[in-house]
């Protein structure tokens, strides 16, 4: 396996990463690769898509269906932040099997916790290891939600390539800025400017390294939030709503708002009563059984509840106080409308037409 790097820009809709905002990256892509739009996995949330990008497989194989889990039998629930949930082999593990050095750099600590087991070099902005930072000549990082965390993790990636020369580098940012600022803003453009500069420098330092730049999901403005759990409770329905996007990073989404929820019906709950309510809510665009969703989106049917609900384009499910909230302050993801993500390559493994999903990077590299 050749030396490679995958950069996952958290929450980077294609509108953020353009020829205007990242001219050096596009110049490299024009000369040595390509730039296109591909699909993420559904749900379009962080854990799901890191699993797919790292393994080259869909959630039906990774068994990763969200940032949060719920067991209807035991009623156990919680955040997914440690090893054990991911069930597919990753490209990191494939490189290790060949005796090659790997590096995993992330802003969010949970990503390293879930996927970074066994890496040679693990760097997290959230939980920094001072010995590794000293080894690479890096200062202590900023806070996770600091705008400069992207610049810091990219600087760390460059230092890692220059000083340790790992065979495989996986690097990912935080989507705090994109949750709060649209593509037209100076704040968002600054994030891409950091990435543009450091990718160009990494290419200069190691011009033969394969580089793939993509995103775990997109990001869109939402103006209407609905609390379907409250709606169901007010109708005396017995069900549990699981938002796959839910995580500890409440500064990114204060209402845990996202474009999809899994609905677990109590065994004594009449499905028709649930369906009557769901069909009456205009903000809900798509209602699928777990079997239908599993087939269409390659999901494990036994982990996504009894039904999967998708919000309309400008709407999201959220943990708001009442049943509804109208707002101009929410940018989020999770739905079908945040599925498009960029893919920019430098010295890719295959030709452009071979890549249709972000997961295809690892799939083709691992010869799946």
N, C-alpha and C positions, 0 to 999 in steps of 0.2 A: 504494500500500500504506500503510495507516494505521500510526501509531506503535504499537509493540508490544514486549512483553517476554516471553520464555520463561524460567522458572526451573526447572531440573532439580535436584531434591533427590536426590543420589546415594544409592541404596539405600533409599529411603523407601517401605517397605511401607505400605499404607493404614492399618494399625493405629497408625502413628506420627502421622499427620496427621489429627487429629480435631477435632470442635467443642470439645472440652475443651482440647486443646493449642493450637489456633489459632483462638480465637473471633473475632478481628477479620477474619481471612481469610474465614471462613465467613459472617460478617455481610455482607461485600462481595459474596460469591458469591450469597447469598440475594437481595440487592438488585439486582445488576447482571449476574449470570451463573448458574452452576450448579456443583455438585460431584458427581462420580460416580467410579466405578472403571472403568478401561479396561485394555486389554492392551498389554504391551510386545512387542517382537519377540523371537524365539528365535534364539540363546541369550540369556537374560536377563542380559547382561553390559554393561559400560560402553560400549566402543567401538561395539558393534553398535547400541545404542539411541541414542547420540548421532547416529550417521549417519542413523538413521531419523527421529528427531525433527527434525533439521535439514533433511532433504530431503523428508520426506513420503512416502518410498518404503521398500519392504522391502529386506532384504539382497540379494535377487536382482538388484536394480538398483544398490545402493550398493557391492556386492562386499565389504562389511565383515562378517566372520564371527567376529571375536574380538579380543582384546587382543594376541594372539601369532600368528605365522604359521609355516608349515612348507611347504617346497617338496619334494615327494617325488622329483622328478627330480634336483635339485641337492643335496638334503639341507640346504639353507639354512634357517635358522630364526632367529627373533628377535622382539623386542618391537615393536609398532606404536606409534610415537611421533612420526612426522613426516608431512608431506604426501606425497601420491602414492598412498596406499592407497584413499582415498575416491573413488568413481567417479561419483557423482551430484551434480547441482547442489544447492546449499544455499539456504535462505532468506536467509542472509547475502549470498550472491552475487546473489540476486534483488533485494534492496534496493539493493545497490551498482550494479546495472545501471540502476536508476532514479535514480542520482545521490544516493542517500540515505546518511546517516551510520550506521555500525554499531559496536557495541561487543560484545566477547567477554570475559567475566570467569569465571575458573575457579580452583579450588584446585589441582587436578592439572595440572602443566605439560604432560603429554602431550596433554590434550584440546585445548589451544590450539595445540599443535604440529601435530596431525593435521587440525584443522578450522578454524583461525583465520586462514588465509592471506588477506591483503588487507583485514582489518578495520581500521577507522580507529583504534579504541582496543582494545588487547589487554592484559589484566591477568591475571597468574598469581601465586598465592601462592607456588608453587614456584620460579618464575623471575621475580621482580619487576623491573619497569623503573622505576628511581627517578625518572626524568624525568616519567613519567606519574603516578606517585604524588604527586610535588610539585605537578604541575598540578592534581590533584584534592584536594590538601590531606590526603593520607593518610599515616599512619605506615607504616614497614616492616611487612610481615605476619608472623604467627607461623609456626611450622613447619607443614608440610602435615598432619601427624597431630595437631596441637594441637587440643583441643576448641574453641578460640576461632577457628579458621580459618573456620568458618561465619559467625560474627558479623562477622569482618573482611570477607569477600567480600560479604556483604549490605550492610555499611556502604559498601563501595566502589561497589556498584550504585546506592545512593541518591545518593552524591556524583556519580556519573557522570550520572545522570538530571538532577540539579539543575544541574550546572555545564556539561555538554556537550550535554544534551538529544538524544541519538542517536535516530534513527528506529526502530532495532531494537536490542534488548539481549538477549544470550544469557548467562545466568548459571548456573553449576553449582557444587555443593559437593563435599565428600569424604565417603565413607561410613565413615570410620574409626570413629566413635562407634557407628553402627548395627551394625557388624561385632562390636562388643564389648558392646553394651548393648541390651536389649529395649525394647519400647514403654512398658513400665510403669516404667522407671527414670527417676530424676531427670536423669541425664546425657542421655538421649535427649529428654526433654521440654524440656530447656534448648535443644537444637538447634532444635526447632520454635518455641520461644518467640522466639529471635532472628529467625527467618524471619517469624513472625507480625508482630512489631513493624516490621520494615523494609519488608515488603510494604505494610503500612498506611501507612507514611510515604511510600513511593514513590507510592502512590495519591493521597495528599494533595498531593504535589508536582506530579503530572501526572494529574489525575483522569479524563482522557479516554483515556489509554493503555490498549490492550488488554493484559491480563496473563493468562498461562497458567502454572499451577504443576503440575508432574508429576514423575515419577521415571524414571530409566533402567531400574531393576529393583527388585524387592522384596528381602526379607531374611528368612531363617528359621534357626532353631536346627537343627544337625545333630549327631547323636550317634555315627554310624558313618562312618568314612572308609575307603576302599579304594584300594589302589594297583593298578590293573588292569594297568599296564605290568609290574610285578613278577610278577603272577599269570601273565601271558603268557610272560614270560621264564622263569619256573620250569617252564613246560610246553614250552619250546623253540619257541615260536611267534615268527615273524618279523613284527613289526608295530611301528608307532609310534603312541603315544597323544598327542594334542594337546589340552590343556585350554584352551578358548577364553578362560577367565577369567584365565589367567596374565598377571601384570604385575609391575612392579618394586616395587609397594607391598606388600611382604611384611608390613608391620605390620598390614595389613588381613586377610591370609590367609596365615599362616606356612607352611601346607602347599600353597599354591596350590590350595586346595580349591574345588571347584565341582560343580554338579549335572549336568554334561554333558561328554562328551569326544568328539572325532573320532578314529576309528581308521583309520589308513592301513596296509593290508596290503602286505607285500612281494609282488612279482609272482609269486614261487614259493610263496607261502603258500596252503595249502588253506583256503578260507573256511569249510568245514564244521568244521574243527578249532577255528577261532576262535569260531564260533557255538556249538559244544558247550560251550566254556569260558564264554562270556558268559551262556548260558542257565542255567548251573549256579550262578551267583553271585546269591544272593537279594537283594543290595543293588541290583542292576540291574533297573529296572522296565520299561524300554522299549528295544528294539533295532530300529533302522531302517536300511535301506540308504540310501545318499546320495540315490538317486532318490526314495524315499519321503519322506525328511526335506525334500528340496527342494520337493516338491509340497505337503506339509502346512504348512510354515513359511516358504515363499517364500524359500528359500535358494539360492545358486548351487551346483549339484551338484558342480562341478569344484573347489571350495575346501573341502569338508568331509570329506575322506577317503572311504573306501569304506563305512564304517558310522558311525552316530551312536548313542551310548549315553546313556540318561538314568537318573539315580539315583532311587531311591525317596525319598519325602518327607523322611525323617529322615536320609538318607544323602548322601554326596558322594564324588566321586573326589578323591584328594589324593596328593601326593608324600611319603607317609609311609615310614618305614624298612622296615617289613615289608609284608605283604599287607593288614593291617587295623589300625585303631586305633579304640578306643572313647574318647569324650571328651565332656565337658559344656561345653567352652570354645570351641566353633566356631559362629559364625553366618555364613552365606554365601548364595550365590545361583547362578544359571546354569541352573537346571532349570525345568520347567514350573510348579513350585510358587512361583516368585518372579516369575511373569508378571503378576500383578495389580498395578497401580499407580494412585495417585490422579490425578485430573485436576480441578483447581479453576480456574475461569475468572472473569475480571472483564471485561466488555464483549467477549465472544467474537465471532468472525467469524460463526458459525452457531449454530443451535439445538442443544440438548443431544444430541438423537438423532443428529446428524451425526458425533459423535465416538465411535469405538469402540476406536481404538488411539491411543497417544501420538503416533504419526506423523501423525495426522489434523490436528494443529494446523497444521503447515506445509503439508500437502497442501491443506487448504481455503484457507489464506491465499494460497497460490501458484496456486490454481485448477487443480490437477492433475486 
